[in-house]
Amino acid sequence: MPRIIYRHQPATRFIVSAIGEPGERQFFIQVKSSDGLNSVTLEKTQVIALTERFEELIRELRRGKLATAADLSAATVADDLPMELPIDEDFQVGVISITWEKDLVFVNIQAISQDEDLILDDLDSGPDLIIATLRIDQVKGFCERAKSIVNAGRPACPFCGLPIDPLGHLCPRANGYRR
């Protein structure tokens, strides 16, 4: 099956959102540009990891003076609007890569694959792919939104760190007693 490549260069919207009740939420990244709209699903841990990598990239750009001071100090582009409808899942996220080129952040989001090779250099075959280019202020906005969405989930148990359901949970540190 031929690979489908969605290009959002430049992306006008790059957000994360979640649908459902805490503990049963499904996470999405939605990317929009003049070329269209894509929605992909991913795990909460992938949202956390992507946010951490974006923040690390911004720190490295600042430390290495690889971006202009104006770009690094630009106001965050906050996008608190809901995802655009219809929310049709294009694919489930497998691998995400981030690069800094020509004063833009390039994000490649590849579909999950059963192949042994996770990252394929051949653009004609392999899992579907989204290529998006973002400005630093968009990346900052993504990070802020991602943190608020991740933190809106179930609270963590102060003893074991596991998520607490509305009815409590069996805490391993309390020898299996409900907290």
Phi, psi and omega per residue, in radians:
M1 nan 2.314 -3.106
P2 -1.233 2.622 3.141
R3 -1.318 2.421 3.042
I4 -1.802 2.212 3.115
I5 -2.016 2.113 3.086
Y6 -1.754 2.184 -3.118
R7 -1.953 2.247 3.080
H8 -2.214 1.425 -3.043
Q9 -2.265 1.715 0.004
P10 -1.534 2.691 3.070
A11 -1.385 2.301 3.084
T12 -1.597 -0.311 3.111
R13 -2.594 2.316 3.113
F14 -2.532 1.733 -3.028
I15 -2.292 2.847 2.995
V16 -2.064 2.553 3.100
S17 -2.678 2.939 3.134
A18 -2.397 2.533 3.115
I19 -2.146 2.343 3.089
G20 2.038 3.109 3.135
E21 -1.449 2.593 3.088
P22 -0.909 2.319 -3.088
G23 1.697 -0.334 3.135
E24 -2.338 0.419 -3.078
R25 -1.376 2.628 3.017
Q26 -1.986 2.231 -3.088
F27 -1.670 2.480 -3.130
F28 -2.284 2.594 2.842
I29 -1.978 2.298 3.109
Q30 -2.084 2.246 -3.112
V31 -2.118 2.318 -3.113
K32 -2.342 2.508 3.018
S33 -2.682 -3.053 3.101
S34 -1.147 -0.289 3.140
D35 -1.509 -0.155 3.109
G36 2.492 -2.859 -3.075
L37 -2.364 2.339 3.073
N38 -2.275 2.476 3.049
S39 -2.215 2.258 3.122
V40 -2.251 2.595 3.121
T41 -1.698 2.654 3.095
L42 -2.695 2.994 -3.130
E43 -1.512 2.723 3.101
K44 -1.015 -0.683 3.134
T45 -1.121 -0.566 3.086
Q46 -1.211 -0.639 3.080
V47 -1.091 -0.798 3.138
I48 -1.089 -0.798 -3.124
A49 -1.126 -0.729 3.128
L50 -1.111 -0.732 3.109
T51 -1.073 -0.784 3.116
E52 -1.078 -0.714 -3.132
R53 -1.191 -0.669 3.081
F54 -1.086 -0.789 3.141
E55 -1.126 -0.668 3.089
E56 -1.128 -0.701 3.104
L57 -1.064 -0.789 -3.140
I58 -1.097 -0.719 3.092
R59 -1.073 -0.759 -3.137
E60 -1.166 -0.651 3.094
L61 -1.121 -0.700 3.115
R62 -1.194 -0.812 -3.111
R63 -1.118 -0.764 -3.102
G64 -1.520 0.010 -3.113
K65 0.906 0.770 -3.123
L66 -1.556 -0.292 3.097
A67 -2.096 2.755 -3.140
T68 -1.232 2.690 3.115
A69 -1.078 -0.605 3.125
A70 -1.120 -0.736 3.117
D71 -1.149 -0.736 -3.098
L72 -1.234 -0.530 -3.115
S73 -1.714 0.037 3.135
A74 -1.057 2.555 3.135
A75 -1.087 2.526 3.124
T76 -1.150 2.387 3.047
V77 -1.517 1.744 -3.123
A78 -1.484 2.215 3.112
D79 -2.177 1.648 -3.107
D80 -1.759 0.149 3.133
L81 -1.284 2.662 3.106
P82 -1.189 2.930 3.091
M83 -1.101 2.644 3.128
E84 -1.384 2.538 -3.139
L85 -1.691 2.651 -0.071
P86 -1.357 2.644 3.122
I87 -1.694 1.601 3.113
D88 -1.847 2.070 -3.132
E89 -1.210 2.076 3.092
D90 -1.370 -0.697 3.075
F91 -2.975 2.987 3.054
Q92 -1.669 2.353 -3.060
V93 -1.233 2.325 3.060
G94 -1.897 -1.131 -3.067
V95 -2.148 2.416 3.066
I96 -2.164 2.296 3.045
S97 -2.130 2.587 -3.118
I98 -2.259 2.285 3.053
T99 -2.373 2.775 3.101
W100 -1.993 2.003 -3.137
E101 -2.496 2.361 3.022
K102 0.911 0.780 3.108
D103 1.086 0.441 3.082
L104 -2.360 2.693 3.053
V105 -1.665 2.115 3.091
F106 -1.722 2.187 3.135
V107 -2.054 2.123 3.050
N108 -1.898 2.108 -3.140
I109 -1.989 1.998 -3.078
Q110 -1.867 2.488 3.126
A111 -1.158 2.687 3.093
I112 -1.093 2.508 -3.046
S113 -2.351 2.580 3.065
Q114 -1.569 -0.121 -3.129
D115 -1.212 2.756 3.102
E116 -1.236 -0.604 3.127
D117 -1.435 2.014 -3.109
L118 -1.348 -0.702 -3.125
I119 -1.968 2.092 -3.108
L120 -1.871 2.261 -3.139
D121 -1.457 -0.314 -3.137
D122 -1.326 2.006 -3.105
L123 -1.335 -0.220 -3.086
D124 -1.537 -0.418 -3.122
S125 -2.326 2.852 3.123
G126 1.998 -3.018 -3.121
P127 -1.170 2.715 3.106
D128 -1.017 2.738 -2.995
L129 -2.526 2.439 2.983
I130 -1.988 2.262 3.061
I131 -2.026 2.101 -3.124
A132 -2.247 2.468 3.023
T133 -1.949 2.341 -3.056
L134 -2.255 2.652 2.977
R135 -1.520 2.850 -3.119
I136 -1.080 -0.675 -3.137
D137 -1.138 -0.541 3.052
Q138 -1.202 -0.684 3.124
V139 -1.111 -0.747 3.108
K140 -1.072 -0.739 3.117
G141 -1.111 -0.697 3.089
F142 -1.044 -0.793 -3.101
C143 -1.082 -0.773 3.138
E144 -1.085 -0.807 -3.138
R145 -1.134 -0.734 -3.129
A146 -1.066 -0.745 3.140
K147 -1.100 -0.740 -3.124
S148 -1.199 -0.623 3.137
I149 -1.240 -0.743 3.124
V150 -1.124 -0.720 -3.117
N151 -1.290 -0.201 3.126
A152 -1.424 -0.001 -3.141
G153 -1.384 -2.796 -3.120
R154 -1.182 2.469 3.087
P155 -1.218 2.691 3.127
A156 -1.536 2.521 3.071
C157 -1.166 2.290 -3.133
P158 -1.196 -0.267 -3.099
F159 -1.654 -0.793 -3.045
C160 -1.982 -0.284 3.133
G161 1.487 -0.086 3.103
L162 -1.323 2.694 3.137
P163 -1.186 2.511 3.136
I164 -1.770 2.153 3.071
D165 -1.301 2.869 3.116
P166 -0.987 -0.482 3.124
L167 -1.645 0.143 -3.095
G168 1.677 -2.998 3.107
H169 -2.683 2.797 3.088
L170 -1.440 1.882 -3.038
C171 -1.519 2.116 3.126
P172 -1.126 -0.460 3.131
R173 -1.371 -0.292 3.092
A174 -1.765 0.420 3.097
N175 1.013 0.656 3.068
G176 1.513 0.023 3.125
Y177 -1.369 2.600 -3.135
R178 -1.295 2.362 3.088
R179 -2.017 nan nan
